[in-house]
Amino acid sequence: MPQLNPAPWFAILVFSWMILLTVIPPKVLAHTYPNEPTSQSTQKPKTEPWNWPWY
């Protein structure tokens, strides 16, 4: 029964994984985000009270 012979199917599995692992990672690593995250300061911004003109 040819289904029980693992030689051709194992080789196909290994070669397909090798191709996948050489094609996909460069595409994923080449991805850039349109907006790079920036670090925010830990200091609180100084808030000013509103001057209500109608009060």
PDBQT receptor file of N, H, CA, C and O in Angstrom, charges set to zero:
ATOM      1  N   MET A   1       0.845  -1.176   0.000  1.00  0.00    +0.000 N 
ATOM      2  CA  MET A   1       0.000   0.000   0.000  1.00  0.00    +0.000 C 
ATOM      3  C   MET A   1       0.890   1.239   0.000  1.00  0.00    +0.000 C 
ATOM      4  O   MET A   1       1.707   1.402   0.907  1.00  0.00    +0.000 OA
ATOM      5  N   PRO A   2       0.755   2.103  -0.982  1.00  0.00    +0.000 N 
ATOM      6  CA  PRO A   2       1.652   3.263  -1.078  1.00  0.00    +0.000 C 
ATOM      7  C   PRO A   2       1.397   4.325  -0.013  1.00  0.00    +0.000 C 
ATOM      8  O   PRO A   2       2.270   5.154   0.243  1.00  0.00    +0.000 OA
ATOM      9  N   GLN A   3       0.205   4.319   0.623  1.00  0.00    +0.000 N 
ATOM     10  H   GLN A   3      -0.505   3.646   0.415  1.00  0.00    +0.000 HD
ATOM     11  CA  GLN A   3      -0.073   5.336   1.638  1.00  0.00    +0.000 C 
ATOM     12  C   GLN A   3       0.833   5.179   2.853  1.00  0.00    +0.000 C 
ATOM     13  O   GLN A   3       1.088   6.151   3.564  1.00  0.00    +0.000 OA
ATOM     14  N   LEU A   4       1.316   3.974   3.097  1.00  0.00    +0.000 N 
ATOM     15  H   LEU A   4       1.109   3.184   2.520  1.00  0.00    +0.000 HD
ATOM     16  CA  LEU A   4       2.122   3.733   4.282  1.00  0.00    +0.000 C 
ATOM     17  C   LEU A   4       3.598   4.023   4.069  1.00  0.00    +0.000 C 
ATOM     18  O   LEU A   4       4.380   3.962   5.018  1.00  0.00    +0.000 OA
ATOM     19  N   ASN A   5       3.989   4.335   2.855  1.00  0.00    +0.000 N 
ATOM     20  H   ASN A   5       3.354   4.386   2.084  1.00  0.00    +0.000 HD
ATOM     21  CA  ASN A   5       5.372   4.666   2.576  1.00  0.00    +0.000 C 
ATOM     22  C   ASN A   5       5.572   6.156   2.849  1.00  0.00    +0.000 C 
ATOM     23  O   ASN A   5       5.083   6.973   2.069  1.00  0.00    +0.000 OA
ATOM     24  N   PRO A   6       6.269   6.546   3.921  1.00  0.00    +0.000 N 
ATOM     25  CA  PRO A   6       6.367   7.962   4.275  1.00  0.00    +0.000 C 
ATOM     26  C   PRO A   6       7.414   8.733   3.474  1.00  0.00    +0.000 C 
ATOM     27  O   PRO A   6       7.483   9.958   3.579  1.00  0.00    +0.000 OA
ATOM     28  N   ALA A   7       8.214   8.055   2.692  1.00  0.00    +0.000 N 
ATOM     29  H   ALA A   7       8.158   7.060   2.606  1.00  0.00    +0.000 HD
ATOM     30  CA  ALA A   7       9.333   8.737   2.038  1.00  0.00    +0.000 C 
ATOM     31  C   ALA A   7       8.895   9.896   1.127  1.00  0.00    +0.000 C 
ATOM     32  O   ALA A   7       9.383  11.006   1.336  1.00  0.00    +0.000 OA
ATOM     33  N   PRO A   8       8.015   9.718   0.138  1.00  0.00    +0.000 N 
ATOM     34  CA  PRO A   8       7.707  10.870  -0.716  1.00  0.00    +0.000 C 
ATOM     35  C   PRO A   8       6.909  11.948   0.020  1.00  0.00    +0.000 C 
ATOM     36  O   PRO A   8       7.103  13.136  -0.239  1.00  0.00    +0.000 OA
ATOM     37  N   TRP A   9       6.023  11.560   0.923  1.00  0.00    +0.000 N 
ATOM     38  H   TRP A   9       5.864  10.595   1.133  1.00  0.00    +0.000 HD
ATOM     39  CA  TRP A   9       5.203  12.551   1.606  1.00  0.00    +0.000 C 
ATOM     40  C   TRP A   9       6.012  13.336   2.626  1.00  0.00    +0.000 C 
ATOM     41  O   TRP A   9       5.765  14.525   2.831  1.00  0.00    +0.000 OA
ATOM     42  N   PHE A  10       6.959  12.696   3.256  1.00  0.00    +0.000 N 
ATOM     43  H   PHE A  10       7.160  11.731   3.090  1.00  0.00    +0.000 HD
ATOM     44  CA  PHE A  10       7.809  13.416   4.206  1.00  0.00    +0.000 C 
ATOM     45  C   PHE A  10       8.692  14.431   3.475  1.00  0.00    +0.000 C 
ATOM     46  O   PHE A  10       8.891  15.549   3.949  1.00  0.00    +0.000 OA
ATOM     47  N   ALA A  11       9.215  14.029   2.321  1.00  0.00    +0.000 N 
ATOM     48  H   ALA A  11       9.053  13.120   1.936  1.00  0.00    +0.000 HD
ATOM     49  CA  ALA A  11      10.046  14.956   1.542  1.00  0.00    +0.000 C 
ATOM     50  C   ALA A  11       9.214  16.145   1.060  1.00  0.00    +0.000 C 
ATOM     51  O   ALA A  11       9.691  17.279   1.078  1.00  0.00    +0.000 OA
ATOM     52  N   ILE A  12       7.979  15.895   0.631  1.00  0.00    +0.000 N 
ATOM     53  H   ILE A  12       7.591  14.974   0.617  1.00  0.00    +0.000 HD
ATOM     54  CA  ILE A  12       7.104  16.987   0.200  1.00  0.00    +0.000 C 
ATOM     55  C   ILE A  12       6.798  17.908   1.372  1.00  0.00    +0.000 C 
ATOM     56  O   ILE A  12       6.798  19.130   1.224  1.00  0.00    +0.000 OA
ATOM     57  N   LEU A  13       6.540  17.327   2.526  1.00  0.00    +0.000 N 
ATOM     58  H   LEU A  13       6.541  16.335   2.646  1.00  0.00    +0.000 HD
ATOM     59  CA  LEU A  13       6.271  18.132   3.716  1.00  0.00    +0.000 C 
ATOM     60  C   LEU A  13       7.470  19.006   4.078  1.00  0.00    +0.000 C 
ATOM     61  O   LEU A  13       7.316  20.197   4.350  1.00  0.00    +0.000 OA
ATOM     62  N   VAL A  14       8.648  18.420   4.081  1.00  0.00    +0.000 N 
ATOM     63  H   VAL A  14       8.774  17.453   3.860  1.00  0.00    +0.000 HD
ATOM     64  CA  VAL A  14       9.856  19.169   4.453  1.00  0.00    +0.000 C 
ATOM     65  C   VAL A  14      10.143  20.278   3.449  1.00  0.00    +0.000 C 
ATOM     66  O   VAL A  14      10.453  21.401   3.848  1.00  0.00    +0.000 OA
ATOM     67  N   PHE A  15      10.046  19.989   2.168  1.00  0.00    +0.000 N 
ATOM     68  H   PHE A  15       9.794  19.077   1.844  1.00  0.00    +0.000 HD
ATOM     69  CA  PHE A  15      10.331  21.011   1.157  1.00  0.00    +0.000 C 
ATOM     70  C   PHE A  15       9.290  22.115   1.158  1.00  0.00    +0.000 C 
ATOM     71  O   PHE A  15       9.628  23.280   0.953  1.00  0.00    +0.000 OA
ATOM     72  N   SER A  16       8.039  21.773   1.384  1.00  0.00    +0.000 N 
ATOM     73  H   SER A  16       7.764  20.826   1.551  1.00  0.00    +0.000 HD
ATOM     74  CA  SER A  16       7.013  22.817   1.422  1.00  0.00    +0.000 C 
ATOM     75  C   SER A  16       7.218  23.723   2.639  1.00  0.00    +0.000 C 
ATOM     76  O   SER A  16       7.027  24.935   2.544  1.00  0.00    +0.000 OA
ATOM     77  N   TRP A  17       7.608  23.141   3.791  1.00  0.00    +0.000 N 
ATOM     78  H   TRP A  17       7.764  22.157   3.869  1.00  0.00    +0.000 HD
ATOM     79  CA  TRP A  17       7.887  23.971   4.962  1.00  0.00    +0.000 C 
ATOM     80  C   TRP A  17       9.128  24.831   4.746  1.00  0.00    +0.000 C 
ATOM     81  O   TRP A  17       9.168  25.981   5.181  1.00  0.00    +0.000 OA
ATOM     82  N   MET A  18      10.128  24.287   4.085  1.00  0.00    +0.000 N 
ATOM     83  H   MET A  18      10.096  23.352   3.732  1.00  0.00    +0.000 HD
ATOM     84  CA  MET A  18      11.332  25.084   3.815  1.00  0.00    +0.000 C 
ATOM     85  C   MET A  18      10.994  26.266   2.911  1.00  0.00    +0.000 C 
ATOM     86  O   MET A  18      11.486  27.373   3.131  1.00  0.00    +0.000 OA
ATOM     87  N   ILE A  19      10.167  26.043   1.904  1.00  0.00    +0.000 N 
ATOM     88  H   ILE A  19       9.768  25.144   1.725  1.00  0.00    +0.000 HD
ATOM     89  CA  ILE A  19       9.775  27.139   1.016  1.00  0.00    +0.000 C 
ATOM     90  C   ILE A  19       8.951  28.167   1.781  1.00  0.00    +0.000 C 
ATOM     91  O   ILE A  19       9.165  29.371   1.642  1.00  0.00    +0.000 OA
ATOM     92  N   LEU A  20       8.006  27.687   2.590  1.00  0.00    +0.000 N 
ATOM     93  H   LEU A  20       7.832  26.709   2.704  1.00  0.00    +0.000 HD
ATOM     94  CA  LEU A  20       7.186  28.608   3.362  1.00  0.00    +0.000 C 
ATOM     95  C   LEU A  20       8.031  29.436   4.323  1.00  0.00    +0.000 C 
ATOM     96  O   LEU A  20       7.809  30.638   4.468  1.00  0.00    +0.000 OA
ATOM     97  N   LEU A  21       9.001  28.796   4.980  1.00  0.00    +0.000 N 
ATOM     98  H   LEU A  21       9.181  27.819   4.862  1.00  0.00    +0.000 HD
ATOM     99  CA  LEU A  21       9.815  29.516   5.954  1.00  0.00    +0.000 C 
ATOM    100  C   LEU A  21      10.852  30.432   5.315  1.00  0.00    +0.000 C 
ATOM    101  O   LEU A  21      11.428  31.274   6.004  1.00  0.00    +0.000 OA
ATOM    102  N   THR A  22      11.099  30.290   4.031  1.00  0.00    +0.000 N 
ATOM    103  H   THR A  22      10.631  29.605   3.472  1.00  0.00    +0.000 HD
ATOM    104  CA  THR A  22      12.012  31.229   3.375  1.00  0.00    +0.000 C 
ATOM    105  C   THR A  22      11.269  32.354   2.682  1.00  0.00    +0.000 C 
ATOM    106  O   THR A  22      11.875  33.378   2.367  1.00  0.00    +0.000 OA
ATOM    107  N   VAL A  23       9.977  32.200   2.432  1.00  0.00    +0.000 N 
ATOM    108  H   VAL A  23       9.484  31.368   2.688  1.00  0.00    +0.000 HD
ATOM    109  CA  VAL A  23       9.214  33.238   1.738  1.00  0.00    +0.000 C 
ATOM    110  C   VAL A  23       8.460  34.136   2.715  1.00  0.00    +0.000 C 
ATOM    111  O   VAL A  23       8.464  35.356   2.551  1.00  0.00    +0.000 OA
ATOM    112  N   ILE A  24       7.820  33.566   3.718  1.00  0.00    +0.000 N 
ATOM    113  H   ILE A  24       7.817  32.575   3.852  1.00  0.00    +0.000 HD
ATOM    114  CA  ILE A  24       6.943  34.332   4.605  1.00  0.00    +0.000 C 
ATOM    115  C   ILE A  24       7.702  35.268   5.565  1.00  0.00    +0.000 C 
ATOM    116  O   ILE A  24       7.326  36.437   5.650  1.00  0.00    +0.000 OA
ATOM    117  N   PRO A  25       8.737  34.834   6.287  1.00  0.00    +0.000 N 
ATOM    118  CA  PRO A  25       9.369  35.742   7.258  1.00  0.00    +0.000 C 
ATOM    119  C   PRO A  25       9.912  37.047   6.666  1.00  0.00    +0.000 C 
ATOM    120  O   PRO A  25       9.732  38.088   7.297  1.00  0.00    +0.000 OA
ATOM    121  N   PRO A  26      10.561  37.060   5.502  1.00  0.00    +0.000 N 
ATOM    122  CA  PRO A  26      10.991  38.360   4.988  1.00  0.00    +0.000 C 
ATOM    123  C   PRO A  26       9.823  39.297   4.692  1.00  0.00    +0.000 C 
ATOM    124  O   PRO A  26       9.934  40.509   4.876  1.00  0.00    +0.000 OA
ATOM    125  N   LYS A  27       8.707  38.736   4.235  1.00  0.00    +0.000 N 
ATOM    126  H   LYS A  27       8.617  37.751   4.086  1.00  0.00    +0.000 HD
ATOM    127  CA  LYS A  27       7.541  39.584   3.969  1.00  0.00    +0.000 C 
ATOM    128  C   LYS A  27       6.990  40.164   5.263  1.00  0.00    +0.000 C 
ATOM    129  O   LYS A  27       6.589  41.327   5.303  1.00  0.00    +0.000 OA
ATOM    130  N   VAL A  28       6.967  39.362   6.317  1.00  0.00    +0.000 N 
ATOM    131  H   VAL A  28       7.292  38.417   6.285  1.00  0.00    +0.000 HD
ATOM    132  CA  VAL A  28       6.445  39.840   7.594  1.00  0.00    +0.000 C 
ATOM    133  C   VAL A  28       7.402  40.855   8.209  1.00  0.00    +0.000 C 
ATOM    134  O   VAL A  28       6.962  41.876   8.739  1.00  0.00    +0.000 OA
ATOM    135  N   LEU A  29       8.693  40.590   8.145  1.00  0.00    +0.000 N 
ATOM    136  H   LEU A  29       9.051  39.761   7.715  1.00  0.00    +0.000 HD
ATOM    137  CA  LEU A  29       9.668  41.496   8.747  1.00  0.00    +0.000 C 
ATOM    138  C   LEU A  29       9.807  42.796   7.968  1.00  0.00    +0.000 C 
ATOM    139  O   LEU A  29      10.261  43.795   8.526  1.00  0.00    +0.000 OA
ATOM    140  N   ALA A  30       9.426  42.810   6.691  1.00  0.00    +0.000 N 
ATOM    141  H   ALA A  30       9.057  41.998   6.238  1.00  0.00    +0.000 HD
ATOM    142  CA  ALA A  30       9.520  44.032   5.896  1.00  0.00    +0.000 C 
ATOM    143  C   ALA A  30       8.334  44.947   6.140  1.00  0.00    +0.000 C 
ATOM    144  O   ALA A  30       8.315  46.071   5.637  1.00  0.00    +0.000 OA
ATOM    145  N   HIS A  31       7.350  44.496   6.896  1.00  0.00    +0.000 N 
ATOM    146  H   HIS A  31       7.366  43.583   7.304  1.00  0.00    +0.000 HD
ATOM    147  CA  HIS A  31       6.166  45.307   7.162  1.00  0.00    +0.000 C 
ATOM    148  C   HIS A  31       6.537  46.488   8.045  1.00  0.00    +0.000 C 
ATOM    149  O   HIS A  31       7.233  46.328   9.047  1.00  0.00    +0.000 OA
ATOM    150  N   THR A  32       6.074  47.664   7.674  1.00  0.00    +0.000 N 
ATOM    151  H   THR A  32       5.508  47.794   6.860  1.00  0.00    +0.000 HD
ATOM    152  CA  THR A  32       6.302  48.851   8.491  1.00  0.00    +0.000 C 
ATOM    153  C   THR A  32       4.959  49.451   8.874  1.00  0.00    +0.000 C 
ATOM    154  O   THR A  32       4.001  49.403   8.102  1.00  0.00    +0.000 OA
ATOM    155  N   TYR A  33       4.901  50.000  10.041  1.00  0.00    +0.000 N 
ATOM    156  H   TYR A  33       5.679  50.038  10.668  1.00  0.00    +0.000 HD
ATOM    157  CA  TYR A  33       3.682  50.639  10.507  1.00  0.00    +0.000 C 
ATOM    158  C   TYR A  33       3.642  52.072   9.983  1.00  0.00    +0.000 C 
ATOM    159  O   TYR A  33       4.684  52.725   9.934  1.00  0.00    +0.000 OA
ATOM    160  N   PRO A  34       2.489  52.575   9.595  1.00  0.00    +0.000 N 
ATOM    161  CA  PRO A  34       2.427  53.947   9.087  1.00  0.00    +0.000 C 
ATOM    162  C   PRO A  34       2.722  54.983  10.169  1.00  0.00    +0.000 C 
ATOM    163  O   PRO A  34       3.302  56.029   9.880  1.00  0.00    +0.000 OA
ATOM    164  N   ASN A  35       2.333  54.705  11.394  1.00  0.00    +0.000 N 
ATOM    165  H   ASN A  35       1.861  53.855  11.629  1.00  0.00    +0.000 HD
ATOM    166  CA  ASN A  35       2.588  55.631  12.497  1.00  0.00    +0.000 C 
ATOM    167  C   ASN A  35       3.417  54.912  13.543  1.00  0.00    +0.000 C 
ATOM    168  O   ASN A  35       2.930  54.014  14.230  1.00  0.00    +0.000 OA
ATOM    169  N   GLU A  36       4.649  55.308  13.655  1.00  0.00    +0.000 N 
ATOM    170  H   GLU A  36       5.044  56.037  13.097  1.00  0.00    +0.000 HD
ATOM    171  CA  GLU A  36       5.514  54.696  14.652  1.00  0.00    +0.000 C 
ATOM    172  C   GLU A  36       5.089  55.162  16.043  1.00  0.00    +0.000 C 
ATOM    173  O   GLU A  36       4.803  56.345  16.227  1.00  0.00    +0.000 OA
ATOM    174  N   PRO A  37       5.040  54.275  17.012  1.00  0.00    +0.000 N 
ATOM    175  CA  PRO A  37       4.651  54.702  18.362  1.00  0.00    +0.000 C 
ATOM    176  C   PRO A  37       5.739  55.576  18.989  1.00  0.00    +0.000 C 
ATOM    177  O   PRO A  37       6.933  55.316  18.844  1.00  0.00    +0.000 OA
ATOM    178  N   THR A  38       5.299  56.594  19.674  1.00  0.00    +0.000 N 
ATOM    179  H   THR A  38       4.329  56.806  19.792  1.00  0.00    +0.000 HD
ATOM    180  CA  THR A  38       6.248  57.481  20.348  1.00  0.00    +0.000 C 
ATOM    181  C   THR A  38       6.059  57.337  21.851  1.00  0.00    +0.000 C 
ATOM    182  O   THR A  38       4.951  57.106  22.335  1.00  0.00    +0.000 OA
ATOM    183  N   SER A  39       7.136  57.474  22.562  1.00  0.00    +0.000 N 
ATOM    184  H   SER A  39       8.036  57.661  22.169  1.00  0.00    +0.000 HD
ATOM    185  CA  SER A  39       7.046  57.363  24.015  1.00  0.00    +0.000 C 
ATOM    186  C   SER A  39       6.501  58.668  24.581  1.00  0.00    +0.000 C 
ATOM    187  O   SER A  39       6.899  59.755  24.164  1.00  0.00    +0.000 OA
ATOM    188  N   GLN A  40       5.594  58.546  25.529  1.00  0.00    +0.000 N 
ATOM    189  H   GLN A  40       5.270  57.662  25.868  1.00  0.00    +0.000 HD
ATOM    190  CA  GLN A  40       5.015  59.719  26.150  1.00  0.00    +0.000 C 
ATOM    191  C   GLN A  40       5.743  60.013  27.448  1.00  0.00    +0.000 C 
ATOM    192  O   GLN A  40       6.270  59.116  28.107  1.00  0.00    +0.000 OA
ATOM    193  N   SER A  41       5.759  61.289  27.796  1.00  0.00    +0.000 N 
ATOM    194  H   SER A  41       5.332  62.017  27.260  1.00  0.00    +0.000 HD
ATOM    195  CA  SER A  41       6.454  61.671  29.022  1.00  0.00    +0.000 C 
ATOM    196  C   SER A  41       5.626  61.254  30.234  1.00  0.00    +0.000 C 
ATOM    197  O   SER A  41       4.404  61.128  30.162  1.00  0.00    +0.000 OA
ATOM    198  N   THR A  42       6.316  61.046  31.334  1.00  0.00    +0.000 N 
ATOM    199  H   THR A  42       7.309  61.148  31.393  1.00  0.00    +0.000 HD
ATOM    200  CA  THR A  42       5.635  60.625  32.558  1.00  0.00    +0.000 C 
ATOM    201  C   THR A  42       5.158  61.822  33.374  1.00  0.00    +0.000 C 
ATOM    202  O   THR A  42       4.441  61.650  34.360  1.00  0.00    +0.000 OA
ATOM    203  N   GLN A  43       5.547  63.032  32.974  1.00  0.00    +0.000 N 
ATOM    204  H   GLN A  43       6.129  63.172  32.173  1.00  0.00    +0.000 HD
ATOM    205  CA  GLN A  43       5.126  64.215  33.707  1.00  0.00    +0.000 C 
ATOM    206  C   GLN A  43       3.704  64.585  33.308  1.00  0.00    +0.000 C 
ATOM    207  O   GLN A  43       3.313  64.461  32.147  1.00  0.00    +0.000 OA
ATOM    208  N   LYS A  44       2.945  65.040  34.293  1.00  0.00    +0.000 N 
ATOM    209  H   LYS A  44       3.264  65.141  35.235  1.00  0.00    +0.000 HD
ATOM    210  CA  LYS A  44       1.586  65.480  34.013  1.00  0.00    +0.000 C 
ATOM    211  C   LYS A  44       1.641  66.852  33.344  1.00  0.00    +0.000 C 
ATOM    212  O   LYS A  44       2.445  67.700  33.731  1.00  0.00    +0.000 OA
ATOM    213  N   PRO A  45       0.801  67.068  32.356  1.00  0.00    +0.000 N 
ATOM    214  CA  PRO A  45       0.790  68.411  31.763  1.00  0.00    +0.000 C 
ATOM    215  C   PRO A  45       0.157  69.411  32.732  1.00  0.00    +0.000 C 
ATOM    216  O   PRO A  45      -0.768  69.081  33.475  1.00  0.00    +0.000 OA
ATOM    217  N   LYS A  46       0.672  70.629  32.704  1.00  0.00    +0.000 N 
ATOM    218  H   LYS A  46       1.422  70.896  32.100  1.00  0.00    +0.000 HD
ATOM    219  CA  LYS A  46       0.149  71.654  33.601  1.00  0.00    +0.000 C 
ATOM    220  C   LYS A  46      -1.202  72.118  33.060  1.00  0.00    +0.000 C 
ATOM    221  O   LYS A  46      -1.314  72.539  31.908  1.00  0.00    +0.000 OA
ATOM    222  N   THR A  47      -2.209  72.034  33.896  1.00  0.00    +0.000 N 
ATOM    223  H   THR A  47      -2.119  71.692  34.831  1.00  0.00    +0.000 HD
ATOM    224  CA  THR A  47      -3.551  72.447  33.470  1.00  0.00    +0.000 C 
ATOM    225  C   THR A  47      -3.858  73.835  33.991  1.00  0.00    +0.000 C 
ATOM    226  O   THR A  47      -3.466  74.196  35.100  1.00  0.00    +0.000 OA
ATOM    227  N   GLU A  48      -4.542  74.589  33.207  1.00  0.00    +0.000 N 
ATOM    228  H   GLU A  48      -4.861  74.297  32.305  1.00  0.00    +0.000 HD
ATOM    229  CA  GLU A  48      -4.936  75.947  33.585  1.00  0.00    +0.000 C 
ATOM    230  C   GLU A  48      -6.449  75.980  33.773  1.00  0.00    +0.000 C 
ATOM    231  O   GLU A  48      -7.176  75.336  33.017  1.00  0.00    +0.000 OA
ATOM    232  N   PRO A  49      -6.930  76.717  34.766  1.00  0.00    +0.000 N 
ATOM    233  CA  PRO A  49      -8.389  76.835  34.898  1.00  0.00    +0.000 C 
ATOM    234  C   PRO A  49      -8.960  77.677  33.755  1.00  0.00    +0.000 C 
ATOM    235  O   PRO A  49      -8.300  78.577  33.235  1.00  0.00    +0.000 OA
ATOM    236  N   TRP A  50     -10.185  77.364  33.383  1.00  0.00    +0.000 N 
ATOM    237  H   TRP A  50     -10.720  76.633  33.806  1.00  0.00    +0.000 HD
ATOM    238  CA  TRP A  50     -10.820  78.119  32.309  1.00  0.00    +0.000 C 
ATOM    239  C   TRP A  50     -11.269  79.485  32.827  1.00  0.00    +0.000 C 
ATOM    240  O   TRP A  50     -11.706  79.620  33.969  1.00  0.00    +0.000 OA
ATOM    241  N   ASN A  51     -11.155  80.467  31.981  1.00  0.00    +0.000 N 
ATOM    242  H   ASN A  51     -10.800  80.357  31.053  1.00  0.00    +0.000 HD
ATOM    243  CA  ASN A  51     -11.710  81.781  32.287  1.00  0.00    +0.000 C 
ATOM    244  C   ASN A  51     -13.023  81.881  31.545  1.00  0.00    +0.000 C 
ATOM    245  O   ASN A  51     -13.058  82.093  30.333  1.00  0.00    +0.000 OA
ATOM    246  N   TRP A  52     -14.105  81.725  32.293  1.00  0.00    +0.000 N 
ATOM    247  H   TRP A  52     -14.076  81.553  33.278  1.00  0.00    +0.000 HD
ATOM    248  CA  TRP A  52     -15.433  81.773  31.676  1.00  0.00    +0.000 C 
ATOM    249  C   TRP A  52     -15.796  83.232  31.413  1.00  0.00    +0.000 C 
ATOM    250  O   TRP A  52     -15.907  84.009  32.361  1.00  0.00    +0.000 OA
ATOM    251  N   PRO A  53     -15.980  83.617  30.179  1.00  0.00    +0.000 N 
ATOM    252  CA  PRO A  53     -16.265  85.033  29.907  1.00  0.00    +0.000 C 
ATOM    253  C   PRO A  53     -17.677  85.472  30.343  1.00  0.00    +0.000 C 
ATOM    254  O   PRO A  53     -17.920  86.668  30.509  1.00  0.00    +0.000 OA
ATOM    255  N   TRP A  54     -18.593  84.538  30.527  1.00  0.00    +0.000 N 
ATOM    256  H   TRP A  54     -18.397  83.567  30.392  1.00  0.00    +0.000 HD
ATOM    257  CA  TRP A  54     -19.955  84.943  30.886  1.00  0.00    +0.000 C 
ATOM    258  C   TRP A  54     -20.247  84.811  32.372  1.00  0.00    +0.000 C 
ATOM    259  O   TRP A  54     -21.394  84.963  32.793  1.00  0.00    +0.000 OA
ATOM    260  N   TYR A  55     -19.245  84.534  33.156  1.00  0.00    +0.000 N 
ATOM    261  H   TYR A  55     -18.314  84.411  32.814  1.00  0.00    +0.000 HD
ATOM    262  CA  TYR A  55     -19.483  84.378  34.580  1.00  0.00    +0.000 C 
ATOM    263  C   TYR A  55     -19.240  85.668  35.312  1.00  0.00    +0.000 C 
ATOM    264  O   TYR A  55     -19.393  85.723  36.532  1.00  0.00    +0.000 OA
TER     265      TYR A  55
